[in-house]
Amino acid sequence: MKTPKLIMAIAAMFFLTNLSFGVNPKKNANQIATVMVQKMSADIVLTDSQKIAIKAKAIEFATKVQNANSKSDKTEKGTLKKQSFQAFRGVLDSLLTNEQKALLKTKSNERHATIINQVQNK
């Protein structure tokens, strides 16, 4: 049971990182969710119904993270982001097949290895 949690943690970290660092904060939640689904679709094949469901939940996730980012208390901000991350991870776990989860983990590991190699080569 730990493997699916690990996969979902990696996937959610990928999305949280993109949301926190890779996306213009002036974009609205719908734009952010669209980018999240596009990036996920680049890694794994999603059905149309999965894309719709993930985008709807990604909009909620992006909105919660944006609201958390507006908090001045770092502890509260961190707690809210963590709760949002866990909720989104649960949604992904319920929407993706085991094959999709495994492929997403593989792609994430590849990206991670590429980043490590780039850092080591500098």
RODO-2510 file (C-alpha; in nm, 4 decimals, decimal comma):
residues 122
     n   res          X          Y          Z
     1     m     0,0000     0,0000     0,0000
     2     k     0,2998     0,2314     0,0442
     3     t     0,3812     0,2302    -0,3269
     4     p     0,0541     0,3992    -0,4362
     5     k     0,0996     0,6589    -0,1633
     6     l     0,4542     0,7220    -0,2815
     7     i     0,3397     0,7543    -0,6409
     8     m     0,0656     0,9944    -0,5459
     9     a     0,3037     1,1915    -0,3277
    10     i     0,5444     1,2284    -0,6191
    11     a     0,2642     1,3279    -0,8558
    12     a     0,1204     1,5782    -0,6120
    13     m     0,4651     1,7210    -0,5386
    14     f     0,5112     1,7666    -0,9125
    15     f     0,1849     1,9588    -0,9343
    16     l     0,2471     2,1550    -0,6169
    17     t     0,5925     2,2525    -0,7403
    18     n     0,4474     2,3646    -1,0721
    19     l     0,1754     2,5533    -0,8941
    20     s     0,4104     2,7184    -0,6469
    21     f     0,7081     2,7944    -0,8683
    22     g     0,6366     2,7249    -1,2329
    23     v     0,3128     2,9085    -1,2885
    24     n     0,2550     3,2813    -1,2995
    25     p     0,0775     3,3694    -0,9721
    26     k    -0,1429     3,6150    -1,1602
    27     k    -0,3077     3,3274    -1,3470
    28     n    -0,6432     3,2161    -1,2217
    29     a    -0,7167     2,8693    -1,0862
    30     n    -0,8717     2,7555    -1,4154
    31     q    -0,5573     2,8457    -1,6108
    32     i    -0,3375     2,6721    -1,3548
    33     a    -0,5570     2,3601    -1,3612
    34     t    -0,5432     2,3533    -1,7410
    35     v    -0,1625     2,3570    -1,7311
    36     m    -0,1601     2,0850    -1,4658
    37     v    -0,3791     1,8565    -1,6781
    38     q    -0,1734     1,9311    -1,9904
    39     k     0,1495     1,8418    -1,8119
    40     m    -0,0006     1,5241    -1,6725
    41     s    -0,1360     1,4336    -2,0176
    42     a     0,2140     1,4712    -2,1573
    43     d     0,3323     1,1988    -1,9166
    44     i     0,0402     0,9584    -1,9202
    45     v    -0,2610     0,8908    -2,1404
    46     l    -0,5737     1,0226    -1,9738
    47     t    -0,9291     0,9526    -2,0807
    48     d    -1,1538     1,2498    -2,1474
    49     s    -1,3497     1,1776    -1,8300
    50     q    -1,0258     1,1653    -1,6284
    51     k    -0,9146     1,4980    -1,7750
    52     i    -1,2454     1,6590    -1,6806
    53     a    -1,2445     1,5158    -1,3278
    54     i    -0,8774     1,5983    -1,2649
    55     k    -0,9211     1,9519    -1,3974
    56     a    -1,2210     2,0119    -1,1706
    57     k    -1,0245     1,8944    -0,8670
    58     a    -0,7122     2,0806    -0,9823
    59     i    -0,9144     2,4038    -0,9902
    60     e    -1,0153     2,3421    -0,6284
    61     f    -0,6536     2,2577    -0,5417
    62     a    -0,5147     2,5686    -0,7138
    63     t    -0,7713     2,7897    -0,5438
    64     k    -0,6867     2,6466    -0,2021
    65     v    -0,3127     2,6903    -0,2602
    66     q    -0,3599     3,0472    -0,3821
    67     n    -0,5679     3,1214    -0,0725
    68     a    -0,3019     2,9612     0,1466
    69     n    -0,0305     3,1702    -0,0217
    70     s    -0,2184     3,4846     0,0773
    71     k    -0,1861     3,4001     0,4472
    72     s     0,0816     3,5897     0,6381
    73     d     0,1263     3,3215     0,9058
    74     k     0,3798     3,0704     0,7694
    75     t     0,2523     2,7886     0,9910
    76     e    -0,1058     2,8395     0,8764
    77     k     0,0103     2,8703     0,5150
    78     g     0,2042     2,5440     0,5399
    79     t    -0,0829     2,3609     0,7068
    80     l    -0,3326     2,4745     0,4444
    81     k    -0,1006     2,3767     0,1584
    82     k    -0,0370     2,0362     0,3135
    83     q    -0,4096     1,9729     0,3548
    84     s    -0,4725     2,0782    -0,0056
    85     f    -0,1899     1,8578    -0,1278
    86     q    -0,3212     1,5548     0,0614
    87     a    -0,6740     1,6048    -0,0689
    88     f    -0,5532     1,6370    -0,4275
    89     r    -0,3292     1,3318    -0,3865
    90     g    -0,6336     1,1340    -0,2734
    91     v    -0,8296     1,2467    -0,5765
    92     l    -0,5521     1,1425    -0,8121
    93     d    -0,5255     0,8074    -0,6371
    94     s    -0,8944     0,7436    -0,6951
    95     l    -0,8969     0,8606    -1,0581
    96     l    -0,5832     0,6983    -1,2013
    97     t    -0,5382     0,3314    -1,2830
    98     n    -0,2491     0,1357    -1,1342
    99     e    -0,0793     0,1401    -1,4747
   100     q    -0,1121     0,5187    -1,4971
   101     k     0,0230     0,5588    -1,1445
   102     a     0,3244     0,3411    -1,2273
   103     l     0,3935     0,5340    -1,5495
   104     l     0,3589     0,8657    -1,3695
   105     k     0,6072     0,7476    -1,1071
   106     t     0,8521     0,6400    -1,3790
   107     k     0,8245     0,9765    -1,5554
   108     s     0,8689     1,1604    -1,2276
   109     n     1,1781     0,9562    -1,1431
   110     e     1,3211     1,0328    -1,4883
   111     r     1,2657     1,4062    -1,4358
   112     h     1,4220     1,3829    -1,0926
   113     a     1,7290     1,2024    -1,2315
   114     t     1,7633     1,4624    -1,5073
   115     i     1,7551     1,7461    -1,2562
   116     i     2,0141     1,5756    -1,0364
   117     n     2,2418     1,5227    -1,3373
   118     q     2,2065     1,8867    -1,4403
   119     v     2,2932     2,0059    -1,0912
   120     q     2,5905     1,7704    -1,0636
   121     n     2,7249     1,8775    -1,4027
   122     k     2,7317     2,2476    -1,3128
***
